[in-house]
Amino acid sequence: MRWSQYFVPTLREDPTDAEVVSHKLLLRAGVVRQLSAGIYSYLPLGQRIALKVMQILREEMNRIGGQEFYLPALHPAELWQESGRWDAIDDIMFRLKDRKGTDMCLGMTHEEVFTSIARNELRSYKQLPQVWYQIQIKFRDEPRPKSGLMRLRTFIMKDAYTFDVDLEGLDKSFGDQREAYKKIFTRCGIEFSIVEASSGSMGGSESNEFVARTDAGEDFIATCTVCDYAANLEKATSRLKTVVDGSTTDQIEKFPTPGVRTIEDLTKPPYLVSADRQIKTLVYIATVAGDSKLLTSRFRSKGPVNVYVFALVRGDHQLHETKLADALGASALRQAQDQEIRERVGASPGSLGPVGIRAGDLARDAQTVVVADKALAERRNMTTGANSDGYHIRGVTVFRDIDPDVTADLRTVTNGDWCPNCQTGVLEISKAMEIGHIFKLGTKYSESMGANVLTADGKPVPIVMGSYGIGVERIITAAIEQNHDADGIIWPKSITPFDVIVTITNIKDEKLREAGEKLYKDLQAAGLEVLLDDRDERAGVKFKDADMIGIPYRITIGKKIADEKVELFDRKAKQSEDVGLSDIVSRIQTLALSGQ
């Protein structure tokens, strides 16, 4: 490819609206251009990179028996209604009606569509296991798209699905995908970690998230300094120091606390109640399934139901909202507003407490659900709000005076917490971005959508499924975040748009031009992907552009050509050397095929 004819609109300065490094460099290197918020166009360089990423995805999926599909992005609502996700998923889904008024949506994922194919075509255990995948555009109506290709409204995803007859088969399929993902990210030149993560709206019993450490990441992960424990903060746990409460008091006591509005206020004189002896009460409104086990018969419904949630954590701990949503099985969760809290409880947020909070539910239009963090389960002699402004209650024993509907891990772990997996390590918190996620779905979709097969003894059983996703744009972003310098991108060799760039320093010099043209053709004949910089520009401009777009190697055709030599520049090592013209092709062949 000749640069004089190739569309590579590089920029000299950082765009003002770009914040993270990868976003700046994607624009400056002419890889993408923004069409709208969260919507980007791939330019020729970007398309070459994306196709290389997709080829690696195909090769590793095919290696474990994957069969490639291509499914519609436009879905009828009926499938999503069958799975229960039509009502469970909030405004993140693009919904529309066709000209007949039929509800439709743009696919965020394809569990429902793949399951519908499986239920119509798979009949016997003899047809299993199956490994199906596709590389396709997905859509999410992100409320705050940002960071270039990191959080998008339309993006390319490789999504795979496995179908097995039992859980043992799922374990093997999950393991195969996990190993394939490790190979994919390694081949793409990305340093990654595998962490425990929440399954969220996908459902299922287990999920692993593949993350790349970067300061631009939107996730936080906790890793042990000694063992291999690693988890997303939404799933991470830690060991706590034992707190001695003393003997249980016979009854609770309400006492005046004028002006006390926070946990810290209560730690000061004259009260002197340490934060670890207080119960913090946070109020949320959650949307749960109408047949949720949390609901009493009075509040059950055919559709989703909103409940008031009183979430309890120790006074010195912070609640993690994803953990709370998972504990409730909630499809949506938001903090209650001060006015909603006052109308419900009759007190301000600074005076809230869980004791007696369910009283009056029979006269209310929404049920109260109390969820307590595990760290509170055995606690006694605790202090909490009295649901009356200016008053608190002491002597509270959790199992006696509160009796939570759910006890779960709600606490956000912090830097320096003790590792839950070993006796000596502590947790370190770092930023990372998700690049892949794999899920054990189990029978969540097959049961709701009627996808069954017959076992060897003729018994119908729901197909056991797994779901596995990788974002193409996430790989590209992570590769840049981890491979760049002050001069631009440094592409890993496996996904670079070109293997080498040949730069003619003075296109008007006939000898230099002829040498460059010949070398360009020789490199192409050797099977290498070559970009020939034949532009009528100053050499300095060409060098800066070459550094910005990040091609691993640059061959400079300059004055040394008179001695049958060229300059070979290694973009990553930032080192130059003179190489004989007769040796340069074989040298580049060797370099292009070696490592990252």
C-alpha positions in Angstrom: 0.0 0.0 0.0 1.3 3.5 -0.9 0.8 6.2 1.7 0.3 8.7 -1.1 -2.9 6.9 -2.0 -3.8 5.6 1.4 -6.3 7.4 3.7 -4.5 8.0 7.0 -5.6 11.3 8.4 -3.1 11.8 11.3 -3.4 14.7 13.7 -0.6 16.7 15.2 -2.4 17.6 18.5 -4.5 15.7 21.0 -8.3 16.2 20.4 -9.7 18.4 23.1 -12.6 15.9 23.9 -10.3 12.9 24.2 -9.3 12.0 27.8 -7.7 8.6 28.0 -4.5 7.7 26.1 -6.1 5.2 23.7 -8.8 7.6 22.7 -6.3 10.3 21.9 -4.0 8.0 19.9 -6.8 6.2 18.0 -7.9 9.6 16.7 -4.4 11.0 16.1 -3.2 7.9 14.3 -6.2 8.0 11.9 -7.5 4.7 13.1 -11.1 5.8 13.8 -13.4 8.8 13.6 -16.4 9.6 15.8 -19.8 9.7 14.2 -21.8 10.4 17.4 -21.5 9.7 21.1 -20.4 6.1 21.5 -20.5 5.5 17.7 -17.3 5.3 15.7 -16.3 4.6 12.1 -13.3 2.4 11.4 -10.9 4.1 8.9 -8.7 1.9 6.7 -6.0 1.4 9.3 -8.6 0.6 11.9 -10.3 -1.9 9.6 -7.0 -3.8 9.0 -6.4 -4.0 12.8 -9.9 -5.1 13.5 -9.8 -7.8 10.9 -6.5 -9.2 12.3 -8.1 -9.3 15.8 -11.1 -11.1 14.4 -8.9 -13.6 12.6 -7.2 -14.5 15.8 -10.6 -15.0 17.4 -11.7 -17.3 14.6 -8.6 -19.4 14.7 -8.8 -20.0 18.5 -12.6 -20.7 18.4 -12.2 -23.1 15.5 -9.3 -24.8 17.3 -11.7 -25.9 20.1 -14.4 -27.0 17.7 -16.3 -23.8 17.3 -18.7 -23.4 14.4 -19.2 -19.9 13.1 -22.7 -18.4 12.7 -24.0 -15.0 11.7 -27.2 -14.1 13.3 -29.6 -11.1 12.9 -29.0 -8.0 15.0 -32.7 -7.2 14.9 -34.7 -9.4 17.3 -38.4 -9.9 18.0 -39.4 -9.1 21.5 -41.1 -12.6 22.0 -37.7 -14.3 22.4 -36.6 -11.9 25.1 -40.0 -12.1 26.8 -39.7 -15.9 26.9 -36.3 -15.7 28.7 -37.7 -13.0 31.0 -35.1 -10.4 30.0 -37.4 -8.2 28.1 -38.8 -6.8 31.4 -35.6 -7.4 33.4 -33.3 -5.3 31.3 -33.6 -1.5 31.7 -33.1 1.3 29.2 -29.7 -0.1 28.1 -31.5 -2.0 25.4 -32.5 -0.3 22.1 -36.2 -1.0 21.6 -38.4 -0.2 18.6 -41.6 -1.1 16.9 -41.9 -2.1 13.2 -44.6 -0.6 10.9 -47.1 -3.2 12.2 -46.5 -2.2 15.8 -44.6 -5.3 16.7 -42.1 -4.9 19.5 -38.5 -5.4 18.4 -35.0 -4.8 19.8 -31.4 -4.5 18.7 -29.4 -7.4 20.2 -27.1 -6.7 23.1 -26.2 -10.4 23.2 -27.6 -13.4 21.4 -28.4 -16.0 24.1 -32.1 -16.0 23.2 -31.5 -16.3 19.4 -29.0 -19.2 19.8 -31.3 -20.9 22.3 -34.2 -20.7 19.9 -32.1 -22.4 17.2 -31.0 -25.1 19.7 -34.5 -25.9 20.9 -35.7 -26.2 17.3 -32.9 -28.3 16.0 -31.3 -30.3 18.9 -33.2 -33.4 20.0 -30.8 -35.9 21.5 -27.8 -36.0 23.8 -26.0 -37.6 20.7 -26.0 -34.1 19.1 -24.1 -32.6 22.1 -21.8 -31.0 22.9 -22.1 -28.1 20.5 -19.8 -25.0 20.3 -21.4 -22.1 18.3 -20.1 -18.6 17.9 -20.3 -15.5 15.8 -18.5 -12.2 15.3 -21.2 -9.5 15.0 -22.3 -6.0 15.8 -24.0 -5.5 19.2 -26.0 -2.5 20.5 -26.2 -0.9 24.0 -27.9 2.4 24.7 -25.1 3.5 27.1 -26.2 6.5 29.2 -22.6 7.8 29.3 -20.5 6.5 26.3 -17.0 7.7 26.7 -13.2 6.9 26.5 -13.1 6.3 22.8 -13.7 2.6 22.0 -14.0 1.6 25.6 -17.7 2.3 26.2 -19.7 2.2 23.0 -23.3 2.2 21.9 -22.5 -0.1 18.9 -19.5 -2.5 18.9 -18.2 -5.7 17.5 -18.3 -8.8 19.7 -17.2 -12.4 19.4 -19.9 -14.2 21.4 -19.8 -18.0 21.8 -22.3 -20.4 23.3 -21.8 -24.0 24.4 -24.5 -26.6 24.7 -24.1 -29.7 26.9 -26.2 -32.4 28.4 -25.0 -32.0 31.9 -22.9 -29.9 34.3 -19.9 -32.1 33.8 -20.0 -31.2 30.1 -20.4 -27.5 30.9 -17.3 -27.6 33.1 -15.3 -29.0 30.2 -16.7 -26.5 27.7 -16.1 -23.6 30.2 -12.5 -24.8 30.7 -11.9 -25.1 26.9 -13.2 -21.5 26.4 -11.1 -20.2 29.3 -7.9 -21.7 27.8 -8.8 -20.3 24.3 -9.3 -16.9 25.8 -5.9 -17.0 27.4 -4.4 -17.8 24.0 -6.3 -15.1 22.3 -5.2 -12.3 24.6 -1.6 -13.6 24.6 -1.5 -13.6 20.8 -2.9 -10.1 20.8 0.0 -8.9 23.0 -2.1 -8.0 26.0 -1.1 -8.6 29.6 -4.2 -9.8 31.4 -5.6 -11.3 34.6 -8.5 -13.6 35.2 -10.8 -12.6 38.0 -14.0 -13.7 39.7 -16.9 -11.5 38.6 -20.6 -10.9 38.9 -22.8 -12.6 36.3 -25.3 -9.6 36.3 -28.3 -9.8 34.0 -26.6 -12.8 32.2 -27.4 -15.0 35.1 -25.8 -18.4 35.8 -23.7 -19.9 38.5 -20.2 -18.8 37.8 -18.3 -16.2 35.7 -14.7 -15.2 35.0 -13.7 -11.8 33.8 -10.6 -11.2 31.7 -9.2 -7.8 32.5 -6.2 -5.7 31.4 -4.6 -3.4 33.9 -4.7 0.2 32.9 -5.3 3.5 34.5 -8.0 4.2 31.9 -10.0 1.2 33.2 -13.5 1.5 34.7 -13.3 -1.5 36.8 -11.4 -2.2 40.0 -9.8 -5.5 40.8 -8.5 -7.0 44.1 -5.5 -9.2 43.9 -3.5 -11.0 46.7 0.1 -10.1 47.2 0.9 -13.8 48.0 -1.5 -16.2 46.4 -3.3 -16.2 43.0 -6.6 -14.8 44.4 -8.1 -12.2 42.1 -11.6 -10.8 41.8 -13.5 -7.8 40.5 -14.4 -5.5 43.3 -18.1 -6.4 42.6 -17.3 -10.0 43.7 -14.2 -9.6 45.9 -14.3 -10.7 49.6 -11.7 -10.5 52.4 -11.1 -11.7 55.9 -12.1 -9.3 58.8 -10.7 -9.0 62.2 -12.9 -10.4 64.9 -14.9 -7.9 66.8 -15.9 -8.8 70.4 -19.4 -7.5 71.3 -19.8 -8.7 74.9 -23.0 -10.2 76.3 -26.4 -9.6 74.8 -28.6 -6.9 76.4 -32.1 -7.9 77.3 -33.7 -5.1 75.3 -33.0 -2.2 73.0 -32.9 1.4 74.2 -33.9 4.5 72.3 -31.8 7.6 73.2 -31.7 11.2 72.0 -29.0 12.2 69.5 -29.8 15.8 68.5 -27.9 17.0 65.5 -26.4 13.6 64.7 -26.6 12.9 60.9 -23.6 10.7 60.1 -21.7 7.7 61.3 -18.8 10.0 62.3 -21.1 12.3 64.3 -22.0 9.3 66.6 -18.3 8.5 67.2 -17.8 11.9 68.9 -18.6 12.9 72.5 -20.8 12.4 74.3 -21.8 9.3 72.4 -18.4 7.7 71.5 -19.9 4.8 69.5 -17.1 3.5 67.3 -18.1 3.0 63.6 -17.6 -0.8 63.8 -20.3 -0.9 66.4 -22.9 1.0 64.3 -25.3 -0.3 61.7 -25.4 1.8 58.5 -28.8 1.7 56.8 -29.0 2.6 53.1 -32.4 2.6 51.2 -32.8 1.5 47.7 -35.7 0.8 45.3 -35.1 -2.5 43.5 -36.9 -4.2 40.6 -37.3 -8.0 41.1 -39.2 -10.7 39.3 -42.8 -11.0 40.3 -42.3 -14.5 41.5 -39.2 -13.7 43.6 -38.9 -15.8 46.8 -38.4 -12.5 48.6 -42.0 -11.4 48.0 -44.9 -12.3 50.3 -48.0 -13.5 48.6 -49.6 -10.1 48.8 -46.9 -8.5 46.6 -46.4 -11.3 44.0 -47.2 -10.4 40.4 -46.9 -11.7 36.9 -44.5 -8.9 36.0 -41.6 -7.2 37.6 -42.2 -5.7 41.1 -40.5 -2.8 42.8 -39.5 -3.2 46.5 -38.0 -0.9 49.1 -34.7 -2.4 50.2 -33.0 -1.5 53.5 -29.4 -2.5 53.0 -27.3 -2.9 56.2 -23.5 -2.7 56.5 -21.2 -2.0 59.4 -20.7 1.7 60.0 -17.1 1.7 58.9 -17.8 -0.3 55.7 -19.0 0.7 52.2 -21.7 -1.1 50.4 -21.1 -2.3 46.8 -24.3 -1.9 44.8 -23.6 -4.7 42.4 -23.3 -7.1 45.3 -26.7 -5.9 46.6 -28.3 -6.3 43.2 -26.9 -9.8 42.9 -28.2 -10.7 46.4 -31.7 -9.6 45.5 -31.7 -11.0 42.0 -32.6 -7.4 40.9 -32.8 -6.3 37.3 -32.6 -2.7 38.3 -31.5 -0.8 41.4 -31.4 2.8 42.4 -30.9 4.8 45.6 -34.1 6.1 47.1 -34.5 9.9 47.2 -34.7 11.7 50.5 -38.4 12.5 49.9 -39.2 8.9 49.2 -37.4 7.8 52.3 -39.2 10.4 54.5 -42.6 9.4 53.0 -41.8 5.7 53.7 -40.1 5.9 57.1 -41.0 9.3 58.5 -37.3 10.2 59.1 -34.3 11.7 57.4 -31.5 9.5 56.0 -29.2 10.3 59.0 -31.7 8.7 61.4 -32.6 5.5 59.6 -32.5 2.0 61.1 -33.8 -1.5 60.4 -35.5 -2.2 63.7 -39.3 -2.5 63.1 -38.9 -1.3 59.5 -41.4 -3.9 58.1 -44.2 -2.7 60.3 -47.0 -1.2 58.2 -46.2 -3.2 55.0 -49.8 -4.5 54.9 -51.0 -0.9 54.2 -48.2 -0.1 51.7 -48.1 -0.5 48.0 -44.5 -1.9 48.0 -42.9 -4.5 50.1 -39.9 -3.9 52.4 -36.9 -6.2 52.1 -34.0 -6.1 54.6 -30.6 -7.2 53.4 -27.7 -7.4 55.9 -24.0 -7.8 55.2 -22.4 -11.0 56.4 -20.2 -9.0 58.8 -23.3 -8.1 60.8 -24.7 -11.6 61.0 -23.6 -12.5 64.6 -23.3 -8.9 66.0 -24.8 -7.8 69.3 -25.1 -4.6 71.2 -25.1 -2.5 68.0 -26.3 1.1 67.6 -28.5 2.3 64.7 -31.0 4.9 63.8 -34.4 4.9 65.4 -36.4 6.0 62.3 -37.1 9.2 64.2 -35.1 12.4 63.6 -32.8 13.1 66.6 -32.9 9.6 68.0 -30.9 6.3 67.8 -31.3 2.8 69.3 -28.6 0.9 71.1 -28.4 -2.7 72.4 -29.4 -4.1 69.0 -28.8 -7.8 68.3 -29.1 -8.4 64.6 -30.7 -11.9 64.6 -33.1 -11.0 67.4 -34.2 -7.4 66.6 -33.8 -7.3 62.8 -34.0 -10.8 61.3 -32.9 -9.9 57.8 -34.7 -11.4 54.8 -31.3 -11.9 53.1 -27.8 -12.1 54.5 -25.1 -11.7 51.9 -21.7 -10.3 51.2 -22.4 -6.6 50.5 -19.2 -4.9 51.6 -16.6 -3.3 49.3 -13.2 -4.7 50.1 -10.4 -2.1 50.6 -6.7 -1.9 49.9 -4.8 -3.8 52.6 -7.6 -6.2 53.6 -6.6 -9.7 54.4 -6.9 -12.2 51.6 -9.8 -14.6 51.9 -7.8 -17.4 50.2 -4.6 -17.6 52.2 -3.3 -16.8 55.6 -0.5 -14.3 54.8 -1.5 -12.2 51.9 -3.2 -8.8 51.7 -5.3 -7.4 48.9 -4.2 -4.7 46.5 -6.8 -2.7 44.5 -5.9 -1.6 41.0 -7.8 -0.2 38.0 -8.5 -2.4 35.0 -10.7 -2.7 31.9 -12.8 -5.7 31.0 -11.7 -7.4 27.7 -13.6 -10.7 28.0 -16.2 -12.4 30.1 -17.2 -16.1 30.3 -20.4 -17.4 32.0 -21.8 -20.7 33.2 -25.4 -20.1 32.3 -26.6 -23.5 33.3 -30.3 -24.0 32.4 -31.4 -20.4 32.8 -32.3 -20.0 29.2 -33.1 -23.5 28.2 -35.6 -23.9 31.0 -37.4 -20.6 30.3 -37.4 -21.2 26.5 -38.0 -24.9 26.4 -34.7 -26.1 24.9 -34.6 -29.8 25.9 -32.9 -33.0 24.7 -33.4 -36.6 25.4 -30.8 -38.4 27.5 -29.6 -42.0 26.9 -32.5 -43.3 28.9 -35.0 -41.3 27.0 -35.6 -38.6 29.7 -36.0 -35.0 28.5 -33.6 -32.6 30.2 -32.9 -28.9 29.7 -29.7 -28.2 27.7 -26.9 -26.9 29.9 -25.4 -23.7 28.4 -22.4 -21.4 28.7 -21.9 -18.0 27.2 -18.5 -16.4 26.3 -17.9 -12.9 25.0 -14.9 -10.8 23.8 -15.1 -7.2 22.5 -13.0 -6.5 19.5 -12.8 -2.8 20.4 -11.8 -3.7 23.9 -8.8 -5.7 22.6 -7.7 -2.8 20.4 -8.1 -0.3 23.3 -6.2 -2.5 25.7 -3.4 -3.1 23.2 -2.9 0.7 22.9 -3.2 1.4 26.6 -0.5 -1.2 27.3 1.7 -0.4 24.2 2.4 3.2 23.6 4.9 6.0 24.3 5.1 9.7 24.0 5.4 9.4 20.2 2.4 7.2 19.6 1.1 3.7 19.3 3.4 0.6 19.4 1.2 -2.2 17.9 1.8 -5.8 18.9 3.1 -7.6 15.8 0.1 -9.9 15.6 -2.5 -7.1 15.1 -0.3 -4.4 13.5 -1.9 -3.0 10.3 1.4 -3.5 8.5 4.5 -5.5 9.2 6.9 -2.7 8.1 6.9 0.8 6.7 9.4 1.8 4.0 10.2 5.5 4.2 11.7 7.3 1.3 13.3 10.4 2.8 13.3 12.4 -0.4 10.8 11.2 -3.0 12.2 13.7 -5.6 15.6 11.9 -5.5 15.4 9.3 -8.3 17.9 6.9 -6.8 16.1 6.9 -3.5 12.7 6.5 -5.1 13.8 3.6 -7.3 15.5 1.8 -4.3 12.4 2.3 -2.2 10.1 1.0 -5.0 12.2 -2.1 -5.5 12.4 -2.9 -1.8 8.7 -2.4 -1.5 8.0 -5.0 -4.1 10.6 -7.4 -2.8 9.1 -7.2 0.7 5.6 -7.8 -0.7 6.9 -10.8 -2.7 8.3 -12.2 0.5 4.7 -12.3 2.0 5.0 -9.2 4.1 2.4 -6.5 4.5 4.2 -3.2 3.6 3.3 0.5 3.7 5.4 2.6 1.4 5.7 6.2 2.4 6.1 7.8 -1.0 4.6 11.1 0.0 6.2 14.4 -0.9 6.8 15.4 2.7 9.8 16.3 4.8 11.6 13.3 6.3 10.8 14.6 9.8 7.0 14.6 9.1 7.2 11.0 7.8 9.1 9.8 10.8 6.6 11.4 13.2 3.7 9.9 11.3 5.3 6.5 11.3 5.9 6.6 15.0 2.3 7.7 15.6 0.6 4.9 13.7 2.9 2.4 15.4 4.1 0.0 12.7 6.7 -2.3 14.4 9.6 -1.6 11.9 10.6 1.2 9.7 13.1 1.0 6.9 14.6 4.3 5.9 15.8 4.8 2.4 18.3 7.7 2.6 21.8 8.7 1.7 23.3 5.4 2.9 21.7 3.7 -0.1 24.8 4.7 -2.0 26.6 2.1 0.2 23.8 -0.4 -0.4 22.6 0.1 3.2 19.3 1.1 4.8 18.4 2.1 8.3 16.2 -0.3 10.2 14.3 1.3 13.2 12.7 -0.9 15.8 9.6 1.1 17.0 9.3 -0.7 20.4 13.0 -0.7 21.3 13.5 2.7 19.7 16.8 1.5 18.3 18.3 1.9 14.8 20.9 -0.1 12.9 22.3 -0.1 9.4 21.5 -3.3 7.4 22.7 -4.3 4.0 20.2 -3.9 1.2 20.6 -7.5 0.3 19.8 -8.7 3.8 17.0 -6.5 4.8 14.1 -8.6 3.4 15.2 -11.8 5.2 15.8 -9.8 8.3 12.3 -8.3 8.3 10.8 -11.7 7.7 12.6 -13.1 10.7 11.6 -10.1 12.9 8.0 -10.0 11.8 7.5 -13.7 12.7 9.2 -13.4 16.1 7.2 -12.9 19.4 5.3 -9.7 20.1 
